[in-house]
Amino acid sequence: MLQTILGAGGAIGIPLAKELKKYNTAIRLASRNPKKVNDDDELYVLDASDAQSIDFAVEGSAVVYVTIGFEYKLSVWQKAWPTFIKNVIDACKKHKAKLVFFDNVYMYSSDEIPFMTEEARIAPPSEKGKVRAKLHETLTAEFQKTDLDVLIARAADFYGPTLKNSLLSELVVKNFQKKKGAQVFGNLNKIHTYTYTPDAAMATALLGNTPDAYNQVWHVPTTKEKISNKGWVELIATEMGVKPKVSVIPNWMLKLLGIFIPVMAEFPEMSYQYEQDYIFDSTKFEKRFGIKATPAAQGVKQMLAESHKK
């Protein structure tokens, strides 16, 4: 049974390819520059903007996983995501493949951020959130109104060993490695739950291979430890053997930095997620499968062990 990952080279795509081997499946890795994760992976060079390329990538697949990430820029998201997801849906219908979409929490109302469940209200306060809300609407309409089997696996912000550009990695780990203080967004004392990328990949593979998991939304296992933004810095500092020196980056500075580093200009509209408690609840998954998230200290230890190899 062939299973295909669209966007196979990223923080979720790589560990997902490893996890799928547990299900004795043939795996096709489709991305702009695919590289084997397992020795027998099939590679496909994907043009995510081309419907025919997507169709060829999906052909023959029993399950298609979407873990692709477009450039973190609003104008790119607004242009790329709607067309891409339409082409993926059309291809899955044509080839009778199930669809697993890996998602984030941008579409949730800011009022839901202090405690998010799968039933959280869809009312995004950001423009990027509106793009994600439209994707959610499109995908749920498919499983409500058509024969296409769709599953949405949703995660909180990431941390983990395969993640190169997470906030914890870029602004905490790398700063400590440079003998500098850590930097964070928002309120240091607010809780912020993070999803460990190997947990997310494990859960996504399990869900994709569980027939009765389709046609609904799942939150992948995420720590229930109530760790603040400052607490994550302290966890990392303790493991690295450094002092937990930390400062907060204000929105005005992000906007200023955006003049020189364009991606920084994309962050201010998302700052609300760091200025209040951010608790991502995965009880539904835990009750269904009996699997809990990796403890935060263990995840941080593994993340740092991997960073030392680079």
The 8 nearest C-alpha neighbors of each residue, nearest first, counted from 0:
[[1, 24, 25, 61, 2, 60, 23, 26],
 [2, 0, 25, 60, 61, 26, 24, 3],
 [1, 3, 62, 26, 60, 61, 63, 25],
 [2, 4, 27, 63, 26, 28, 64, 60],
 [3, 5, 64, 28, 7, 29, 63, 6],
 [6, 4, 65, 29, 7, 67, 66, 64],
 [67, 7, 5, 30, 66, 8, 29, 4],
 [6, 8, 12, 28, 4, 5, 30, 29],
 [7, 9, 12, 13, 6, 33, 30, 10],
 [10, 8, 12, 11, 13, 7, 6, 67],
 [9, 11, 162, 161, 12, 13, 196, 8],
 [12, 10, 9, 13, 14, 200, 15, 196],
 [11, 13, 7, 9, 15, 8, 14, 10],
 [12, 14, 16, 15, 8, 11, 9, 7],
 [15, 13, 17, 16, 200, 11, 12, 197],
 [16, 14, 200, 18, 12, 17, 13, 11],
 [17, 15, 19, 13, 14, 18, 12, 36],
 [18, 16, 14, 15, 19, 20, 37, 36],
 [19, 17, 15, 20, 16, 21, 201, 204],
 [18, 20, 21, 16, 17, 22, 204, 15],
 [19, 21, 22, 23, 18, 17, 24, 16],
 [22, 20, 19, 23, 18, 17, 24, 204],
 [21, 23, 20, 24, 19, 208, 18, 204],
 [24, 22, 20, 21, 25, 19, 0, 26],
 [25, 23, 0, 22, 1, 20, 26, 2],
 [24, 26, 1, 0, 2, 27, 23, 40],
 [25, 27, 2, 40, 1, 3, 24, 41],
 [26, 28, 41, 3, 42, 40, 2, 29],
 [29, 27, 42, 4, 7, 3, 43, 41],
 [30, 28, 43, 5, 45, 7, 44, 4],
 [29, 31, 45, 6, 33, 32, 44, 7],
 [30, 32, 45, 44, 33, 46, 29, 6],
 [31, 33, 30, 44, 34, 8, 45, 29],
 [34, 32, 30, 42, 29, 31, 28, 44],
 [35, 33, 36, 32, 42, 8, 28, 7],
 [36, 34, 37, 40, 38, 33, 42, 28],
 [35, 37, 34, 16, 13, 38, 17, 40],
 [36, 38, 40, 35, 39, 17, 16, 20],
 [39, 37, 40, 35, 36, 41, 34, 26],
 [38, 40, 37, 41, 35, 26, 25, 36],
 [41, 39, 26, 37, 35, 38, 27, 42],
 [42, 40, 27, 28, 26, 39, 43, 35],
 [43, 41, 28, 27, 33, 29, 40, 44],
 [42, 44, 29, 45, 28, 33, 56, 30],
 [43, 45, 31, 30, 29, 32, 33, 42],
 [46, 44, 30, 31, 29, 47, 52, 43],
 [45, 47, 48, 49, 52, 31, 44, 53],
 [46, 48, 49, 45, 83, 53, 52, 50],
 [47, 49, 46, 83, 50, 79, 82, 52],
 [50, 48, 52, 46, 51, 47, 53, 83],
 [51, 49, 53, 52, 86, 54, 48, 47],
 [52, 50, 54, 53, 49, 55, 86, 56],
 [51, 53, 55, 49, 54, 50, 46, 45],
 [54, 52, 56, 50, 51, 55, 57, 49],
 [55, 53, 51, 90, 57, 52, 56, 58],
 [56, 54, 58, 52, 53, 57, 51, 90],
 [55, 57, 53, 54, 58, 52, 29, 43],
 [56, 58, 54, 55, 60, 53, 90, 59],
 [59, 57, 55, 60, 56, 94, 54, 90],
 [60, 58, 57, 94, 61, 1, 96, 56],
 [61, 59, 1, 2, 62, 58, 57, 96],
 [60, 62, 96, 1, 2, 97, 0, 59],
 [63, 61, 97, 2, 96, 60, 98, 3],
 [64, 62, 3, 98, 2, 4, 99, 97],
 [65, 63, 99, 4, 100, 5, 3, 98],
 [64, 66, 100, 5, 67, 101, 4, 99],
 [67, 65, 6, 101, 12, 5, 64, 11],
 [6, 68, 66, 65, 5, 69, 7, 9],
 [67, 69, 66, 70, 6, 9, 71, 65],
 [68, 70, 71, 67, 76, 75, 79, 80],
 [69, 71, 72, 75, 68, 76, 73, 262],
 [72, 70, 69, 73, 262, 265, 76, 75],
 [71, 73, 75, 70, 74, 76, 265, 262],
 [72, 74, 76, 75, 127, 77, 71, 126],
 [73, 75, 77, 76, 72, 78, 79, 71],
 [76, 74, 78, 72, 73, 77, 79, 70],
 [77, 75, 73, 79, 78, 80, 74, 72],
 [78, 76, 74, 75, 79, 73, 80, 130],
 [77, 79, 75, 76, 80, 74, 81, 82],
 [80, 78, 76, 75, 82, 77, 81, 83],
 [79, 81, 83, 76, 82, 84, 78, 77],
 [82, 80, 84, 83, 79, 85, 78, 134],
 [83, 81, 85, 80, 84, 79, 86, 78],
 [82, 84, 80, 86, 85, 81, 79, 87],
 [83, 85, 87, 86, 81, 82, 80, 88],
 [86, 84, 88, 82, 87, 83, 89, 81],
 [85, 87, 89, 83, 84, 88, 50, 90],
 [88, 86, 84, 90, 89, 85, 91, 83],
 [89, 87, 91, 85, 90, 86, 84, 92],
 [88, 90, 86, 92, 87, 91, 85, 93],
 [89, 91, 93, 54, 87, 92, 88, 94],
 [92, 90, 96, 88, 94, 93, 95, 89],
 [93, 91, 95, 89, 90, 94, 88, 147],
 [92, 94, 90, 91, 95, 89, 96, 58],
 [93, 95, 91, 92, 96, 58, 90, 59],
 [96, 94, 92, 91, 93, 97, 61, 147],
 [97, 95, 61, 91, 62, 94, 60, 98],
 [96, 98, 62, 148, 63, 61, 149, 91],
 [97, 99, 149, 63, 62, 64, 148, 150],
 [100, 98, 64, 150, 149, 151, 63, 65],
 [101, 99, 151, 65, 64, 152, 150, 102],
 [100, 102, 152, 66, 153, 65, 151, 99],
 [101, 103, 153, 152, 100, 154, 151, 104],
 [102, 104, 154, 153, 105, 155, 101, 156],
 [105, 103, 106, 107, 155, 154, 153, 102],
 [104, 106, 128, 107, 103, 131, 123, 127],
 [105, 107, 128, 123, 132, 131, 104, 121],
 [108, 106, 121, 123, 122, 105, 104, 120],
 [107, 109, 122, 123, 110, 111, 121, 120],
 [108, 110, 112, 111, 107, 124, 123, 271],
 [109, 111, 108, 112, 113, 107, 120, 114],
 [112, 110, 109, 108, 115, 113, 114, 119],
 [111, 113, 277, 109, 114, 115, 110, 278],
 [114, 112, 277, 276, 278, 111, 115, 275],
 [115, 113, 278, 112, 111, 279, 277, 116],
 [114, 116, 279, 111, 112, 280, 119, 278],
 [117, 115, 118, 119, 280, 114, 279, 281],
 [116, 118, 119, 216, 217, 218, 115, 280],
 [117, 119, 116, 120, 115, 216, 121, 107],
 [120, 118, 116, 117, 115, 111, 107, 121],
 [119, 121, 107, 108, 122, 118, 111, 106],
 [120, 122, 107, 106, 108, 123, 119, 132],
 [123, 121, 108, 107, 120, 106, 124, 132],
 [122, 124, 106, 108, 128, 107, 125, 129],
 [125, 123, 108, 109, 122, 128, 126, 129],
 [126, 124, 128, 127, 123, 268, 129, 269],
 [125, 127, 129, 128, 130, 124, 73, 123],
 [128, 126, 130, 129, 125, 73, 131, 105],
 [127, 129, 105, 106, 125, 123, 131, 126],
 [130, 128, 132, 126, 127, 131, 123, 133],
 [129, 131, 127, 133, 128, 132, 77, 134],
 [132, 130, 128, 134, 133, 129, 106, 135],
 [133, 131, 106, 129, 135, 134, 130, 128],
 [134, 132, 136, 130, 135, 131, 137, 129],
 [135, 133, 131, 137, 132, 136, 138, 130],
 [136, 134, 132, 138, 133, 137, 139, 131],
 [135, 137, 133, 139, 134, 138, 140, 132],
 [136, 138, 134, 140, 135, 139, 133, 141],
 [137, 139, 141, 135, 140, 136, 134, 142],
 [138, 140, 141, 136, 142, 137, 135, 143],
 [141, 139, 143, 137, 138, 142, 144, 136],
 [142, 140, 145, 138, 139, 144, 143, 147],
 [141, 143, 139, 214, 140, 145, 144, 149],
 [142, 144, 140, 141, 139, 145, 214, 146],
 [143, 145, 141, 142, 140, 146, 139, 147],
 [146, 144, 141, 147, 142, 143, 140, 148],
 [145, 147, 148, 142, 144, 141, 92, 143],
 [146, 148, 145, 142, 149, 141, 92, 97],
 [149, 147, 97, 142, 214, 213, 98, 146],
 [150, 148, 98, 214, 213, 142, 99, 97],
 [149, 151, 213, 99, 214, 215, 100, 216],
 [150, 152, 216, 100, 99, 101, 217, 153],
 [153, 151, 101, 217, 218, 102, 100, 216],
 [152, 154, 102, 218, 103, 101, 217, 219],
 [155, 153, 103, 219, 218, 194, 102, 156],
 [154, 156, 194, 193, 103, 279, 157, 104],
 [155, 157, 193, 194, 154, 158, 192, 103],
 [158, 156, 194, 193, 195, 196, 155, 165],
 [157, 159, 195, 196, 194, 193, 165, 162],
 [158, 160, 302, 196, 195, 162, 161, 298],
 [159, 161, 302, 305, 162, 301, 306, 303],
 [162, 160, 10, 159, 163, 196, 305, 13],
 [161, 163, 10, 159, 160, 164, 165, 158],
 [162, 164, 165, 161, 168, 10, 169, 160],
 [163, 165, 169, 162, 168, 166, 167, 10],
 [166, 164, 168, 167, 169, 163, 162, 158],
 [165, 167, 169, 168, 170, 164, 171, 183],
 [168, 166, 171, 165, 170, 169, 172, 158],
 [167, 169, 172, 165, 166, 171, 170, 173],
 [170, 168, 166, 173, 167, 164, 171, 165],
 [171, 169, 182, 166, 167, 174, 181, 168],
 [170, 172, 181, 167, 174, 173, 168, 169],
 [173, 171, 168, 175, 174, 176, 169, 170],
 [174, 172, 176, 169, 175, 171, 168, 170],
 [175, 173, 179, 177, 171, 176, 172, 181],
 [174, 176, 178, 172, 179, 177, 173, 180],
 [175, 177, 173, 174, 178, 172, 179, 171],
 [176, 178, 174, 175, 179, 173, 180, 172],
 [179, 177, 175, 176, 174, 180, 241, 173],
 [180, 178, 174, 175, 177, 181, 176, 244],
 [179, 181, 244, 245, 174, 175, 182, 178],
 [180, 182, 171, 245, 174, 170, 244, 246],
 [183, 181, 246, 170, 245, 247, 171, 248],
 [184, 182, 247, 248, 246, 185, 170, 181],
 [183, 185, 248, 247, 273, 270, 186, 249],
 [184, 186, 274, 273, 270, 187, 247, 183],
 [185, 187, 274, 188, 189, 273, 184, 275],
 [188, 186, 229, 228, 189, 185, 227, 247],
 [187, 189, 227, 186, 228, 229, 190, 230],
 [188, 190, 276, 227, 186, 275, 187, 228],
 [191, 189, 227, 276, 226, 277, 225, 228],
 [192, 190, 277, 227, 228, 276, 278, 226],
 [191, 193, 278, 277, 279, 222, 190, 226],
 [192, 194, 156, 157, 155, 158, 195, 221],
 [195, 193, 221, 157, 155, 156, 196, 158],
 [194, 196, 158, 159, 198, 197, 157, 199],
 [195, 197, 199, 159, 198, 194, 158, 200],
 [198, 196, 200, 199, 195, 201, 14, 159],
 [199, 197, 201, 196, 195, 200, 202, 220],
 [198, 200, 196, 202, 197, 201, 219, 203],
 [201, 199, 15, 197, 203, 202, 198, 14],
 [202, 200, 198, 204, 199, 203, 18, 197],
 [201, 203, 205, 199, 200, 204, 219, 206],
 [202, 204, 200, 206, 205, 201, 207, 199],
 [205, 203, 207, 201, 202, 206, 19, 18],
 [206, 204, 202, 208, 203, 207, 201, 209],
 [205, 207, 209, 203, 208, 204, 212, 202],
 [208, 206, 204, 205, 209, 203, 99, 62],
 [207, 209, 205, 206, 210, 204, 22, 212],
 [208, 210, 206, 212, 207, 211, 205, 213],
 [211, 209, 212, 208, 213, 207, 206, 148],
 [210, 212, 213, 209, 214, 206, 208, 215],
 [213, 211, 209, 210, 206, 214, 215, 150],
 [214, 212, 150, 211, 215, 149, 148, 210],
 [215, 213, 149, 150, 142, 148, 212, 216],
 [214, 216, 213, 150, 151, 217, 212, 149],
 [215, 217, 151, 152, 117, 150, 218, 214],
 [218, 216, 152, 153, 219, 151, 117, 284],
 [217, 219, 153, 281, 152, 154, 220, 117],
 [218, 220, 199, 154, 202, 281, 153, 217],
 [221, 219, 292, 281, 291, 198, 218, 284],
 [220, 222, 194, 292, 281, 219, 223, 193],
 [223, 221, 292, 224, 192, 294, 295, 193],
 [222, 224, 225, 221, 192, 280, 292, 278],
 [223, 225, 222, 226, 192, 295, 294, 221],
 [226, 224, 190, 223, 227, 192, 191, 278],
 [225, 227, 190, 230, 224, 191, 231, 192],
 [228, 226, 190, 230, 189, 229, 188, 191],
 [227, 229, 187, 230, 231, 191, 189, 188],
 [228, 230, 187, 232, 227, 231, 188, 233],
 [229, 231, 227, 233, 226, 232, 228, 234],
 [232, 230, 234, 233, 228, 229, 235, 227],
 [231, 233, 229, 235, 230, 234, 236, 243],
 [232, 234, 236, 230, 243, 231, 235, 237],
 [235, 233, 231, 237, 232, 236, 230, 238],
 [234, 236, 238, 232, 233, 237, 239, 231],
 [237, 235, 233, 239, 241, 243, 238, 234],
 [236, 238, 240, 234, 239, 235, 233, 241],
 [237, 239, 235, 236, 240, 234, 300, 299],
 [240, 238, 236, 237, 241, 235, 303, 175],
 [239, 241, 237, 238, 236, 242, 235, 243],
 [242, 240, 236, 239, 237, 243, 175, 238],
 [241, 243, 244, 236, 240, 237, 233, 180],
 [244, 242, 236, 233, 245, 232, 241, 180],
 [243, 245, 180, 242, 181, 246, 179, 232],
 [246, 244, 181, 180, 182, 243, 247, 183],
 [245, 247, 182, 181, 183, 248, 180, 244],
 [246, 248, 183, 182, 184, 249, 185, 245],
 [247, 249, 184, 183, 182, 252, 250, 246],
 [250, 248, 252, 251, 247, 253, 184, 185],
 [251, 249, 253, 252, 267, 254, 248, 270],
 [250, 252, 254, 253, 249, 255, 267, 248],
 [251, 253, 255, 250, 254, 249, 256, 248],
 [254, 252, 256, 250, 255, 251, 263, 257],
 [253, 255, 257, 251, 264, 252, 256, 250],
 [256, 254, 252, 257, 253, 258, 251, 259],
 [255, 257, 253, 258, 254, 259, 260, 252],
 [258, 256, 264, 261, 263, 260, 254, 255],
 [257, 259, 256, 255, 260, 261, 254, 264],
 [258, 260, 257, 256, 261, 255, 263, 262],
 [259, 261, 257, 262, 256, 263, 258, 264],
 [262, 260, 257, 263, 264, 258, 259, 265],
 [263, 261, 264, 265, 260, 257, 71, 72],
 [262, 264, 257, 265, 261, 253, 266, 260],
 [263, 265, 257, 254, 262, 261, 266, 253],
 [264, 266, 263, 262, 267, 72, 268, 71],
 [265, 267, 269, 263, 264, 268, 270, 253],
 [268, 266, 270, 269, 250, 265, 264, 253],
 [269, 267, 270, 266, 125, 265, 271, 126],
 [270, 268, 267, 266, 271, 272, 125, 265],
 [269, 271, 267, 272, 273, 268, 185, 274],
 [272, 270, 274, 273, 269, 275, 268, 109],
 [271, 273, 270, 274, 269, 275, 277, 112],
 [274, 272, 185, 271, 270, 275, 184, 186],
 [273, 275, 185, 186, 271, 272, 270, 189],
 [276, 274, 273, 189, 277, 272, 113, 271],
 [275, 277, 190, 113, 189, 191, 278, 112],
 [278, 276, 113, 191, 112, 190, 192, 275],
 [277, 279, 114, 113, 192, 115, 191, 276],
 [280, 278, 115, 114, 192, 155, 277, 281],
 [279, 281, 116, 115, 282, 278, 114, 221],
 [282, 280, 218, 220, 283, 284, 219, 221],
 [283, 281, 285, 284, 280, 286, 220, 218],
 [282, 284, 286, 281, 285, 287, 217, 218],
 [285, 283, 287, 282, 286, 281, 288, 219],
 [284, 286, 289, 282, 290, 288, 283, 287],
 [287, 285, 283, 289, 284, 288, 282, 290],
 [288, 286, 284, 285, 289, 283, 290, 282],
 [287, 289, 285, 290, 286, 284, 283, 291],
 [290, 288, 285, 286, 287, 291, 284, 282],
 [291, 289, 285, 288, 292, 284, 220, 286],
 [292, 290, 285, 220, 293, 289, 221, 222],
 [291, 293, 220, 221, 222, 294, 198, 290],
 [292, 294, 298, 295, 291, 297, 222, 198],
 [295, 293, 297, 296, 292, 298, 222, 224],
 [294, 296, 298, 297, 299, 293, 222, 224],
 [295, 297, 299, 298, 294, 300, 234, 235],
 [298, 296, 300, 294, 295, 299, 301, 293],
 [299, 297, 295, 301, 300, 296, 302, 293],
 [298, 300, 302, 296, 301, 297, 295, 303],
 [299, 301, 297, 303, 298, 302, 304, 296],
 [302, 300, 304, 298, 303, 299, 305, 160],
 [303, 301, 160, 159, 299, 305, 300, 304],
 [304, 302, 306, 305, 300, 301, 299, 307],
 [303, 305, 301, 307, 306, 302, 300, 308],
 [304, 306, 303, 308, 302, 160, 307, 301],
 [305, 307, 303, 308, 304, 309, 302, 160],
 [306, 308, 304, 305, 309, 303, 302, 176],
 [309, 307, 305, 306, 304, 303, 160, 302],
 [308, 307, 306, 305, 304, 303, 163, 160]]
